[in-house]
């Protein structure tokens, strides 16, 4: 609490820094404080020497000190794939119409800024800006305020380090792409170099955008800037915040500025959507894992960009590419050579490469850069082959030179051909856009996985959404490939990442918020999770690109979002800030650490739950210590809120996890009116201990509440671990 001696909190913060006895070169010109946080966090950021940090930690008024670190960006067809097109008269169209396409919703995007001249950010046909908006258009250099309009209603930038000529303009492209995915205005005949031609629009095409540029220098984002953007976005009055940023690591919630800032946002009714990360299919790689935000993994859609490797023996292997240049001569086969991971500038022997198609392993540098290296060495084409880390996943790259990508299994076929043939030869054939590709969706191989490193009881990611080969708006200051040799410019670009899946969910949340003005962030999140699906349109379990086998809950969470069903979920699991505080208490967080997150003192003796698995989360996750044979039963409590207009009776159906018996009491819930709440208990009993050589063994079942119209699904995750 600020002492009464100071009229402004910043004066108090300065006095604290002025009292430090240790010296720092950073304090020249008395520029000590870089940001002051007043809304979602109480505190400030400053450049300090290590001795000053230690001195500051000893001050009684300082709750905690967090080191500033870098985060990174997490680098059409998807509206139709999600059922948002207007061509079919389905219930999902009621969502867009009921929400007026999100017209009254304001979405804050923390990213690399925005290219405001893009057609996706035009404002024709939009209503006046919502009167509750309190933000500004602080464009900066080369971004006059006049570029803001009724679509782009706010633009700010945050930079801890001093630079000249800074503004909210997007020189990278990432922020423009994510913003238009969320709420881009409809653009007809959109495409990228002729690929993915069609109508491009954001999920909530009439929603308002406020951009907060927190990333610079090719996508580097300081956590102090991110927190400043969060703080200001909530103060400005946004309804949804989209954060396609990650660290590639997981920190305790009290050391994670995004977790801290998003708690404050949630407390003020703001929905926060964040990317799960692109660290691949290794366990415990998922990012942005706080329970009060939604964490989004990536999946494919039913659109591909096929390109073929045709071996001289007649074998055709289909890969993927966005190359739109001159095709190789028809029915002309070229020598085929494998160069491994050496496809970099100056590392290729021109005598060996000249006139050949070169197979290069993925990794080290970008795929388009590999193609340029092969071209400079005299090659006629380049095949990027997946290694173990990329599995069966394919991402289309905008090659400047005949190039395509193939899967891990295709790599084995090509290498077997090269090794078993005296004079291996091949050619390449490039196609355009293929729609209706199956199976779809499939979990993207790069999408980060759980379990949640911070809590086994909170399954992350929460859901998956389209994130592979997504078409959206682009900047005019960067090439589509990002390569220095690439001088092309495009109004739209096709890229992949959980950075692309996160804004899909941000836009869907905006539609749900507009359609249900009384829903809390937790209710919106619950609606998306309990209605998510885990089977493709042919009724088969969702697959994983790492090996094209059935995926699991650590990759997809509750499943793939289904906005058509999320509009009317029947029942939801609601949560308040106090519920999350109770979870932190039950998770054995110290009072000081909880205060760092919540900005206030708490009393854990007043907590309403004893166990962290009793947080009213849409997924039930419980862990047993396999070293204790007596630990064989658990009881979980959940409360559902009726959000339908008519009275309903729900009955439960249970699919038991392997080796587990699940019972629910009561087995039937009756609701007389909207907003009525009912609680139930889930008894989880171990019938047979299921243990593998892994550190953590988990089995998954589910319970489904149904009234004949709605199916409210909660996965049940039972984990055996010595760490429980």
C-alpha positions in Angstrom: 0.0 0.0 0.0 1.4 3.4 -1.0 2.3 5.6 2.0 0.3 8.8 2.3 3.5 10.8 2.0 3.5 10.3 -1.7 0.8 11.7 -4.0 1.7 9.3 -6.9 2.7 5.7 -6.7 5.6 6.3 -9.1 7.1 8.9 -6.7 7.0 6.2 -4.0 8.8 3.7 -6.4 11.4 6.3 -7.2 12.1 7.0 -3.6 12.7 3.3 -3.0 15.2 3.1 -5.9 16.8 6.4 -4.7 17.4 4.9 -1.3 19.4 2.0 -2.7 23.1 2.3 -1.8 24.5 0.1 -4.5 25.3 1.9 -7.8 24.4 1.0 -11.3 25.5 2.4 -14.7 21.9 2.1 -15.8 20.9 5.0 -13.6 22.5 7.6 -15.7 20.2 10.6 -16.5 17.9 9.4 -13.6 16.0 7.0 -16.0 15.4 4.2 -13.5 11.8 3.1 -14.0 10.8 1.6 -17.4 7.2 0.7 -16.6 4.8 1.3 -13.8 2.0 -1.3 -13.4 -1.3 -0.2 -11.9 -4.1 -2.4 -13.1 -3.3 -6.1 -13.4 -0.2 -5.9 -11.3 1.1 -3.4 -8.7 4.7 -2.6 -9.1 7.3 -1.3 -11.5 10.2 -2.5 -13.8 13.7 -1.1 -13.7 17.2 -1.9 -14.8 19.2 -2.9 -11.8 22.6 -4.2 -10.9 22.7 -7.6 -9.1 23.7 -5.9 -5.9 20.7 -3.6 -6.1 18.4 -6.5 -6.7 19.7 -8.2 -3.5 19.2 -5.0 -1.6 15.7 -4.5 -2.9 14.7 -8.0 -1.9 15.4 -7.1 1.7 13.1 -4.2 1.8 9.9 -4.8 3.8 7.6 -3.2 1.2 8.8 -5.4 -1.6 6.8 -8.6 -2.0 9.0 -10.1 -4.7 11.5 -9.4 -7.5 11.2 -11.2 -10.9 14.0 -11.2 -13.4 13.1 -9.7 -16.8 13.5 -12.3 -19.6 12.7 -12.6 -23.2 9.8 -14.4 -24.8 9.3 -15.2 -28.4 6.5 -15.1 -31.0 5.0 -18.5 -31.6 5.0 -18.7 -35.2 -9.5 -18.5 -45.5 -10.0 -21.9 -44.8 -10.2 -22.1 -41.0 -13.5 -20.2 -40.6 -15.2 -22.6 -42.9 -13.5 -25.6 -41.2 -14.8 -24.4 -37.9 -18.3 -24.0 -39.3 -18.2 -20.2 -39.4 -19.0 -19.7 -43.1 -22.3 -18.3 -44.1 -22.9 -20.7 -46.9 -24.6 -23.2 -44.7 -27.5 -22.6 -42.4 -26.3 -24.2 -39.2 -26.5 -23.1 -35.6 -23.0 -21.6 -35.8 -24.5 -18.8 -38.0 -26.7 -18.0 -35.0 -23.5 -17.4 -33.1 -22.2 -14.8 -35.6 -25.7 -13.2 -35.9 -26.4 -13.3 -32.2 -23.1 -11.6 -31.5 -23.4 -9.3 -34.5 -20.1 -10.8 -35.6 -18.5 -9.5 -32.4 -19.2 -5.9 -33.2 -19.3 -4.7 -29.6 -16.3 -6.7 -28.4 -12.8 -5.2 -28.0 -9.8 -7.5 -28.4 -6.3 -6.6 -27.3 -3.5 -8.2 -29.2 0.0 -8.3 -27.6 2.4 -9.0 -30.4 4.7 -7.3 -33.0 2.3 -4.5 -33.8 0.1 -4.2 -37.0 0.3 -3.1 -40.6 -2.7 -0.7 -40.5 -3.1 -0.2 -44.3 -4.1 -3.8 -44.8 -7.5 -4.5 -46.2 -8.3 -6.7 -43.3 -8.3 -3.7 -41.0 -10.8 -1.5 -43.0 -13.8 -0.3 -41.1 -16.5 0.1 -43.6 -19.9 -1.1 -42.4 -18.9 -1.0 -38.7 -20.9 0.7 -36.0 -19.4 3.5 -33.9 -16.6 2.5 -31.4 -18.1 1.2 -28.2 -18.5 4.1 -25.8 -16.7 2.3 -22.9 -13.4 2.3 -24.8 -10.8 4.3 -22.8 -7.7 3.6 -24.9 -5.7 5.6 -27.4 -4.1 5.4 -30.8 -0.5 6.1 -29.9 0.9 5.1 -33.3 4.4 6.6 -33.1 6.8 7.2 -35.9 5.4 6.3 -39.4 2.1 5.5 -37.7 0.0 8.6 -37.6 -3.1 8.5 -35.4 -5.2 8.9 -38.5 -4.5 5.3 -39.4 -6.7 4.1 -36.6 -10.4 3.7 -37.4 -13.5 1.9 -36.2 -11.8 -1.4 -36.7 -8.3 -0.6 -35.3 -9.4 1.5 -32.4 -6.2 1.5 -30.4 -2.4 1.2 -31.0 0.3 1.4 -28.3 3.9 0.3 -28.0 6.1 -0.7 -25.1 9.8 -0.8 -25.2 12.1 -1.3 -22.1 15.2 -0.4 -24.1 15.4 3.1 -25.7 15.3 3.1 -29.5 14.6 5.8 -32.1 11.8 5.8 -34.6 9.6 3.4 -32.6 5.9 2.8 -33.3 3.1 0.3 -33.3 3.8 -0.5 -36.9 4.5 -4.2 -37.6 7.7 -4.7 -39.5 7.8 -8.5 -38.8 4.3 -9.6 -39.9 3.4 -11.9 -36.9 1.2 -9.4 -35.2 -0.6 -8.5 -38.4 -1.2 -12.2 -39.1 -2.6 -12.9 -35.6 -4.8 -9.8 -35.5 -6.4 -10.5 -38.8 -7.0 -14.1 -37.8 -8.9 -12.8 -34.8 -11.0 -10.1 -36.3 -9.9 -9.3 -39.8 -12.5 -7.6 -42.0 -13.8 -9.8 -44.9 -11.5 -9.6 -48.0 -12.7 -11.2 -51.2 -10.3 -13.1 -53.6 -7.6 -13.2 -51.0 -4.6 -15.6 -51.5 -0.9 -16.0 -51.0 0.8 -16.2 -54.4 -2.3 -17.9 -55.8 -2.5 -20.4 -53.0 -5.5 -20.7 -50.7 -7.6 -18.4 -52.8 -11.0 -17.4 -51.4 -12.7 -15.1 -48.9 -10.5 -14.2 -45.9 -12.0 -13.1 -42.7 -11.3 -13.2 -39.0 -13.2 -15.3 -36.5 -15.0 -12.2 -35.2 -14.9 -10.0 -38.3 -16.7 -7.0 -36.8 -14.9 -7.0 -33.5 -12.6 -4.1 -32.6 -8.9 -4.4 -32.4 -6.5 -2.7 -30.0 -2.8 -3.6 -30.7 -0.1 -3.5 -28.0 3.3 -3.8 -29.6 5.6 -5.6 -27.1 7.9 -7.5 -29.5 10.8 -6.1 -31.4 14.0 -7.2 -33.3 12.5 -10.1 -35.2 10.1 -11.2 -32.5 12.0 -10.8 -29.2 9.6 -9.8 -26.4 10.7 -8.7 -22.9 8.5 -9.8 -20.1 8.4 -6.3 -18.6 7.0 -5.0 -21.8 4.4 -7.8 -22.1 3.2 -7.1 -18.5 3.0 -3.4 -19.4 0.9 -4.2 -22.4 -1.4 -6.4 -20.3 -1.7 -3.7 -17.7 -2.6 -1.0 -20.2 -5.0 -3.3 -22.2 -7.1 -4.0 -19.2 -7.1 -0.3 -18.2 -8.2 0.6 -21.7 -11.2 -1.6 -21.5 -10.6 -4.6 -23.7 -12.8 -7.7 -23.4 -10.4 -10.3 -24.7 -6.6 -10.5 -24.7 -4.7 -12.6 -27.2 -1.1 -13.6 -26.5 0.7 -15.6 -29.1 4.0 -15.5 -27.2 6.0 -18.0 -25.2 9.2 -18.7 -23.4 9.9 -22.3 -24.2 10.0 -23.0 -20.5 7.6 -23.1 -17.6 7.9 -21.1 -14.4 5.9 -21.1 -11.2 2.9 -18.8 -11.6 4.4 -16.2 -9.2 7.5 -15.9 -11.4 5.6 -15.7 -14.7 4.6 -12.2 -15.7 2.0 -13.4 -18.2 0.4 -15.6 -15.5 0.4 -12.7 -13.0 -1.0 -10.2 -15.5 -3.6 -12.5 -16.8 -4.8 -13.2 -13.3 -5.5 -9.5 -12.9 -7.2 -9.4 -16.3 -9.4 -12.4 -15.4 -10.4 -10.7 -12.1 -11.7 -7.8 -14.1 -13.7 -10.0 -16.5 -11.2 -10.1 -19.4 -10.8 -13.4 -21.2 -7.1 -14.3 -21.9 -6.1 -16.7 -24.7 -2.5 -17.8 -25.0 -0.4 -20.0 -27.3 0.8 -23.4 -25.9 4.2 -23.1 -27.6 6.0 -24.8 -30.5 8.4 -27.0 -28.6 7.2 -30.2 -30.2 5.9 -33.5 -28.9 8.2 -33.9 -25.9 6.5 -34.2 -22.5 6.1 -31.1 -20.3 6.9 -28.6 -23.0 3.6 -26.7 -22.8 3.8 -23.0 -22.1 1.4 -20.5 -20.5 -0.1 -23.0 -18.1 -1.9 -20.8 -15.5 -5.5 -22.2 -14.9 -7.1 -18.8 -15.3 -6.2 -18.5 -19.0 -7.0 -20.8 -21.9 -4.0 -22.4 -23.5 -4.3 -23.4 -27.1 -2.4 -26.1 -29.0 -2.3 -26.4 -32.8 -4.0 -28.7 -35.3 -4.3 -29.0 -39.1 -7.3 -28.2 -41.2 -8.6 -30.0 -44.3 -6.5 -27.9 -46.8 -3.1 -28.9 -48.1 -0.5 -27.6 -50.6 0.7 -30.8 -52.3 4.0 -31.2 -54.2 5.4 -34.5 -55.5 8.8 -36.1 -55.6 8.6 -38.6 -58.5 11.4 -41.1 -58.4 12.6 -42.6 -61.7 11.4 -46.0 -60.7 7.8 -44.7 -60.8 7.3 -44.1 -57.1 5.5 -40.8 -56.2 5.9 -39.3 -52.8 3.7 -36.4 -51.9 5.0 -33.6 -49.8 4.1 -29.9 -49.3 5.2 -26.6 -50.8 4.2 -23.0 -51.5 6.6 -22.7 -54.5 4.9 -20.9 -57.4 7.8 -20.5 -59.8 8.7 -22.3 -62.9 8.1 -26.1 -62.9 11.0 -28.5 -63.6 10.9 -29.8 -67.2 8.2 -32.3 -67.8 9.3 -35.9 -67.5 12.9 -34.9 -67.1 14.7 -36.7 -64.2 17.7 -35.2 -62.4 20.4 -36.9 -60.3 19.3 -37.2 -56.7 21.8 -36.7 -53.9 21.5 -36.7 -50.1 23.4 -33.8 -48.3 22.1 -34.4 -44.8 22.3 -31.4 -42.5 25.0 -29.5 -44.5 22.6 -27.5 -46.7 23.9 -24.1 -45.5 25.7 -21.3 -47.2 29.3 -22.2 -48.1 28.9 -25.8 -46.9 27.9 -27.4 -50.2 30.4 -28.7 -52.8 29.3 -27.2 -56.1 30.9 -30.0 -58.0 28.7 -32.5 -56.2 25.5 -30.4 -56.2 25.5 -28.9 -59.7 22.5 -30.1 -61.7 21.1 -32.3 -59.0 18.0 -32.4 -56.7 19.4 -32.3 -53.2 17.8 -33.9 -50.1 18.5 -31.9 -47.0 17.5 -32.7 -43.4 15.3 -30.3 -41.6 16.9 -28.1 -39.0 19.7 -25.6 -38.2 18.4 -22.9 -40.6 15.1 -22.2 -42.3 13.9 -24.4 -45.1 13.7 -21.6 -47.6 17.3 -20.7 -46.7 18.3 -24.3 -47.4 16.8 -24.0 -50.9 18.7 -20.8 -51.5 22.0 -22.5 -50.4 21.3 -25.4 -52.8 20.5 -23.0 -55.6 23.8 -21.0 -55.1 25.7 -24.3 -55.2 24.1 -25.1 -58.7 21.3 -27.5 -57.7 18.1 -27.7 -59.6 15.8 -28.5 -56.7 15.7 -29.2 -53.0 13.8 -31.7 -50.8 13.6 -30.9 -47.1 13.3 -34.2 -45.2 11.8 -34.4 -41.7 13.9 -36.0 -39.0 12.7 -37.6 -35.7 11.8 -34.2 -34.2 9.3 -33.4 -37.0 7.8 -36.9 -37.6 5.0 -37.0 -40.0 4.1 -33.3 -39.8 4.3 -31.1 -42.9 4.5 -27.4 -43.1 4.3 -25.6 -46.5 7.1 -23.1 -47.1 7.2 -20.3 -49.6 10.3 -21.4 -51.5 12.1 -19.1 -53.9 13.6 -22.1 -55.7 12.0 -25.5 -56.5 11.7 -27.0 -53.0 9.3 -29.1 -51.0 9.0 -30.8 -47.7 8.5 -34.6 -47.0 7.7 -36.5 -43.9 10.0 -38.8 -41.8 8.6 -42.0 -43.4 9.0 -40.4 -46.8 12.6 -39.6 -46.0 13.3 -43.2 -45.3 11.8 -44.2 -48.7 13.9 -41.6 -50.6 17.1 -42.5 -48.8 16.5 -46.2 -49.3 16.0 -45.5 -53.0 19.3 -43.4 -53.1 21.2 -46.1 -51.3 19.9 -49.0 -53.3 20.1 -47.5 -56.8 23.2 -47.1 -58.9 22.1 -43.9 -60.5 19.2 -42.4 -58.5 17.2 -39.8 -60.3 14.0 -37.9 -59.6 11.9 -34.9 -60.6 9.5 -32.6 -58.7 5.9 -31.6 -59.6 4.2 -28.7 -57.8 0.4 -28.5 -57.4 -1.7 -25.7 -56.0 -4.4 -26.0 -53.3 -6.1 -29.2 -52.2 -9.4 -28.9 -50.2 -11.1 -31.7 -48.3 -7.9 -33.4 -47.2 -8.2 -36.2 -44.7 -7.7 -37.0 -41.9 -8.4 -33.6 -40.4 -7.9 -32.2 -37.9 -4.6 -33.8 -36.8 -2.5 -32.5 -33.8 0.5 -30.5 -35.2 3.8 -32.1 -34.5 5.3 -28.9 -33.3 2.5 -28.2 -30.8 3.8 -28.3 -27.2 2.6 -31.0 -24.9 1.7 -31.6 -21.2 1.6 -32.7 -18.5 1.6 -29.2 -17.0 5.0 -28.8 -15.3 3.4 -26.6 -12.6 0.4 -28.7 -11.7 -0.6 -32.2 -12.8 -4.2 -31.3 -11.7 -4.5 -28.6 -14.5 -4.4 -30.3 -17.9 -2.7 -28.1 -20.5 -3.2 -27.3 -23.4 -6.9 -26.8 -22.7 -7.9 -27.2 -26.4 -6.5 -27.3 -29.9 -7.5 -25.2 -32.9 -6.3 -24.6 -36.5 -2.6 -23.6 -36.5 -1.0 -25.2 -39.6 -0.7 -23.4 -42.9 -3.1 -20.5 -42.0 -3.7 -17.7 -44.4 -4.0 -14.2 -42.9 -2.8 -10.6 -43.5 0.8 -9.7 -43.7 3.1 -6.7 -43.4 4.6 -4.9 -46.4 7.9 -4.6 -44.6 8.8 -8.2 -44.5 9.0 -11.0 -47.1 6.7 -14.0 -46.7 9.7 -16.3 -46.0 11.7 -13.8 -43.8 14.9 -14.5 -45.8 17.1 -11.7 -46.8 17.3 -12.8 -50.4 13.5 -12.8 -50.6 12.4 -9.5 -52.1 8.7 -10.5 -52.5 5.9 -8.7 -50.8 2.5 -10.1 -50.1 -0.8 -8.8 -48.6 -1.4 -12.2 -47.1 0.9 -15.0 -46.0 0.5 -18.6 -45.0 2.4 -19.6 -41.8 2.1 -22.1 -39.0 2.4 -22.3 -35.2 0.4 -22.2 -32.0 0.6 -18.4 -32.6 -2.0 -19.2 -35.3 -4.2 -21.4 -33.2 -4.4 -19.0 -30.3 -6.0 -16.1 -32.2 -8.7 -18.5 -33.6 -9.8 -19.2 -30.0 -9.4 -15.5 -29.1 -11.9 -14.6 -31.9 -14.3 -17.4 -30.9 -14.2 -16.2 -27.3 -15.1 -12.7 -28.6 -18.1 -14.1 -30.4 -19.2 -16.0 -27.3 -18.7 -13.0 -25.1 -20.9 -10.9 -27.4 -23.6 -13.6 -27.6 -23.6 -14.1 -23.8 -22.8 -10.8 -22.1 -23.2 -12.3 -18.6 -20.7 -15.0 -19.1 -17.4 -14.9 -17.1 -14.1 -15.8 -18.7 -14.3 -19.2 -17.0 -17.8 -19.8 -18.5 -16.5 -19.0 -22.0 -13.6 -21.3 -21.5 -15.7 -24.1 -20.1 -18.1 -23.8 -23.1 -15.2 -24.3 -25.5 -13.7 -27.2 -23.5 -16.8 -29.3 -22.7 -18.1 -29.2 -26.3 -14.7 -29.9 -27.9 -14.5 -33.0 -30.0 -11.9 -35.8 -30.0 -12.9 -37.6 -33.2 -12.6 -36.5 -36.9 -15.6 -36.2 -39.2 -15.3 -39.9 -40.1 -15.7 -40.9 -36.5 -12.0 -41.9 -36.0 -10.0 -40.7 -33.0 -7.9 -37.6 -33.6 -4.3 -38.4 -34.8 -0.9 -36.9 -34.0 1.4 -35.7 -36.7 4.4 -37.1 -34.8 3.6 -40.7 -36.0 0.0 -40.5 -37.3 -1.2 -42.7 -34.4 -4.0 -41.7 -32.0 -3.2 -38.6 -30.0 -3.6 -38.2 -26.3 -4.9 -35.7 -23.8 -1.5 -34.1 -23.2 -1.5 -33.0 -26.9 -5.1 -32.0 -27.4 -6.5 -31.2 -23.9 -10.3 -31.4 -24.0 -10.1 -31.7 -27.8 -10.7 -29.6 -30.9 -12.9 -26.5 -30.5 -16.4 -26.7 -31.9 -17.9 -23.2 -31.8 -21.2 -24.4 -33.1 -21.7 -26.4 -29.9 -20.0 -23.9 -27.6 -22.7 -21.3 -28.3 -25.2 -23.5 -26.4 -23.2 -25.8 -24.1 -26.0 -26.6 -21.7 -23.9 -26.5 -18.5 -20.7 -24.7 -17.7 -18.0 -24.9 -14.9 -17.7 -21.3 -13.6 -14.8 -20.0 -11.5 -14.0 -16.8 -9.7 -10.8 -15.2 -8.6 -11.4 -16.5 -5.1 -11.6 -20.0 -6.5 -8.2 -19.7 -8.1 -6.8 -18.3 -4.9 -8.2 -21.4 -3.1 -6.4 -23.5 -5.7 -3.1 -21.8 -5.0 -3.5 -22.3 -1.3 -4.3 -26.0 -1.8 -1.3 -26.2 -4.1 0.9 -25.2 -1.1 1.9 -21.8 -2.5 3.3 -19.5 0.2 1.3 -16.5 1.2 4.0 -14.2 -0.2 3.9 -16.0 -3.6 0.1 -15.8 -3.7 0.3 -12.1 -3.0 2.7 -11.6 -5.9 0.0 -13.0 -8.2 -3.2 -11.6 -6.6 -1.9 -8.1 -5.5 -3.4 -8.6 -2.0 -2.9 -10.6 1.2 -4.9 -13.8 1.5 -5.9 -16.1 4.3 -5.5 -19.8 3.2 -7.3 -21.0 6.3 -10.5 -19.7 4.7 -10.0 -21.8 1.6 -13.1 -23.7 0.5 -11.1 -26.6 -1.0 -8.5 -28.8 0.6 -7.1 -30.4 -2.6 -5.9 -28.8 -5.8 -7.9 -31.3 -7.9 -11.1 -29.8 -6.5 -10.7 -26.6 -8.5 -13.9 -26.4 -10.6 -12.0 -27.1 -13.8 -13.8 -28.7 -16.9 -11.2 -31.5 -16.9 -10.9 -33.7 -13.9 -7.3 -34.7 -13.2 -6.1 -36.5 -10.0 -2.8 -38.2 -9.1 -2.0 -41.1 -6.9 1.4 -41.9 -5.3 2.3 -45.3 -6.7 4.7 -45.8 -3.7 1.8 -45.9 -1.3 -0.5 -48.9 -1.7 -3.0 -47.4 0.7 -3.5 -44.4 -1.6 -6.1 -46.0 -3.8 -9.2 -43.7 -3.7 -9.9 -40.1 -4.3 -13.0 -37.9 -4.2 -13.5 -34.9 -6.5 -16.2 -32.3 -6.3 -17.5 -30.3 -9.3 -20.3 -27.6 -9.6 -22.1 -26.9 -12.9 -24.1 -23.9 -13.9 -27.2 -24.3 -16.1 -27.0 -21.8 -19.0 -30.0 -23.0 -21.1 -33.3 -21.1 -21.1 -35.5 -24.2 -20.4 -35.6 -26.6 -17.5 -33.5 -29.8 -18.1 -32.6 -33.1 -16.5 -29.1 -34.3 -17.0 -27.9 -37.9 -16.6 -24.3 -39.0 -16.4 -22.5 -41.5 -18.5 -19.0 -42.7 -17.5 -16.1 -44.2 -19.4 -13.7 -45.5 -16.9 -9.9 -45.0 -17.3 -8.0 -48.3 -17.5 -7.6 -49.9 -14.1 -10.0 -47.4 -12.5 -13.6 -47.4 -11.3 -15.4 -44.1 -11.4 -18.8 -43.4 -9.7 -20.7 -40.1 -9.7 -23.2 -39.0 -7.0 -25.8 -38.0 -7.9 -26.2 -39.6 -11.3 -28.9 -37.2 -12.2 -29.1 -33.4 -12.1 -32.3 -31.4 -12.4 -32.4 -27.8 -13.3 -35.5 -25.6 -13.1 -34.1 -22.3 -14.3 -31.2 -20.6 -16.0 -28.1 -19.8 -13.8 -29.1 -22.6 -11.3 -26.1 -24.4 -9.8 -25.8 -28.1 -8.9 -22.8 -30.0 -7.4 -21.8 -33.6 -7.8 -19.0 -35.8 -6.4 -16.8 -38.1 -8.4 -15.4 -41.1 -6.6 -12.2 -42.5 -8.3 -11.1 -45.9 -7.1 -8.1 -47.8 -8.2 -8.9 -51.4 -9.2 -5.5 -52.2 -10.6 -2.3 -50.1 -10.4 -1.2 -49.3 -13.9 2.6 -48.6 -13.9 5.1 -48.3 -16.7 8.7 -47.5 -16.9 7.9 -43.8 -17.4 8.1 -41.4 -14.5 4.4 -40.6 -14.9 1.7 -43.0 -16.0 -1.7 -41.6 -16.9 -4.9 -43.2 -18.1 -7.9 -41.2 -19.4 -11.6 -41.7 -19.3 -14.5 -39.3 -19.3 -17.9 -38.4 -17.9 -20.6 -36.9 -20.0 -23.7 -35.2 -18.7 -26.5 -35.2 -21.3 -30.1 -34.1 -21.4 -30.8 -35.5 -24.9 -29.8 -32.2 -26.5 -26.5 -31.2 -24.9 -23.4 -33.4 -24.2 -21.3 -31.8 -21.5 -18.0 -33.7 -21.5 -15.2 -33.7 -18.9 -12.2 -35.9 -19.5 -11.0 -37.8 -16.4 -7.2 -38.1 -16.1 -5.8 -40.5 -13.5 -2.0 -40.4 -13.0 0.3 -42.7 -11.0 3.4 -40.9 -9.9 5.8 -40.8 -7.0 5.5 -37.1 -7.2 1.8 -36.9 -6.4 
